[in-house]
Amino acid sequence: MTDVTIASFNVKNLIGPDREYYEFQSYTPEEYVWKLDWMADQLLTLDADVICFQEIFEKDALHAVIDEASIRAHALNDASIPDRSKRYHRKAIFRKLAVTPYDDATLAFAPNAADTGEAGKRRPGVAILSRLGFQGTPEIIQDLEEPLTIPFTPLRGMAGAQDAGHYVLRRLSRPVIKARIPMGGQTVTVFNCHLKSKLGEYITPPGADYAPEEDLTHYDPIGRAMGALRSTVRRMAEAWVLRREVVREIEAGHPVMVLGDFNDGEHAVSSEIITGEAPFKNYSWMLRHDAKDRSDRYSDEENRQITEDVERVRLHSAEKMFVRKSLRDMVYTAAFGGVYESIDQIFMSRHFHPDNPDRAGEMTYFSVFNDHLTDGSHPEAPYNKLASDHGQIMAHLRMQET
């Protein structure tokens, strides 16, 4: 058995000092040092073998955080762990106090293909830090080789209507990293994603400085609803692209984990697209797809086959498996506009499900680090710009040896 920890961390706009990432938004040198200090402490607290980061604007800034975390890990171990001259230095209590630096960890960074580097109009990427290394070179998924075309079928009764329209997706709003990571004799395919935000997408007319819907002094509820629609459709399309990649990996026999900021809760449409549908309780009750009369139902054998086909490619929420195991309450991982919700997720294929006798590993614990959550709606939180409006989540795994 090998113990492995894997975490997701939306850092909230990591970039160097005096570099404008969004319009009129940047860090002073003092603010940058504060953010670096806070993030290094968070990495020290996580002490995770694998960390999936979101909202990384610059790789160098993340390297600086990792280096600082390693320096602090060495200092903490020097202070906490007796040296070899002490006969009790191998005691379990001291092993528990030890943290592992990231000196030998490998970092994979995926810059955003839409990031031109222009001040005030930057676009964030994602990264994976692995103490376990990578098997092969991690893959970046953002620009689609073949555009995703989503056709809509005409509704019945639309006389002469042959085309109900379609939606085309050519690029994900942010990259997805796909990495194969060795974990205790197994190789797990890990996806790190950051789906399209809930912020509305508005179109700026030619020659204008901003979209009309962005002018809140002339509030346009219909236009803003259309912006929310565009954002939601894009997020769901991105979820489908990720789902396609997940199914390919599971079909190839690989254990899969998907981590990141989904910008939706577990039961939102985009998350359900990624995880796959839950099986119907009993398909023997269901009218067949080719039914000729009301008694044409799926057989018991077909019920078992369909259930297995659905379950085989389904992903399971680490949070929900932990709630089931520990009888803990639900968690929240994000704060925005005074609303707390859980939009950061860890999903696992059934290779990690406790009911699967052939599992590759099992989750033993699920940690949530959200005591820092703040946003601009709380006057008692002066550092909301510098900390993160996301909590970190971490799954503790015990992997089977092959």
Buried (B, 14 or more C-beta within 10 A) or exposed (E): EBEBBBBBBBBBBBBBBEBBBBEEEBBEEEBBEBBBBBBBBBBBBBBBBBBBBBBBBBBEBBBBBBBBBBBBBEEBBEEEBEEEEEEEEEEEEBEEEEBBBBEEBBBBBBBBBBBEEEEEEBBBBBBBBBBBEBEEEBBBBBEEEEEBEEEEEEEEEEEEEEEEEEBEBEBBBBBBBBBBBBBBEBBBBBBBBBBBBBEBBBEEEEEEEEBBBBEEEEEBEEBBEBBBEBBBBBBBBBBBBBBEBBBBBBEEEBBBBBBBBBBBBBEBEBBBBBBBEEBBEEBBEBEEEEEEEEEEBBEEEBBEEBBEEBBEBBBBBBBBBBBEBEEEEEBBBBBBEEEBBBBBBBBBBBBBBEEBEEBBBBBEBBBBBBEBBBBEEEEEBEEBBBBBBBBBBBBBBBBBEE
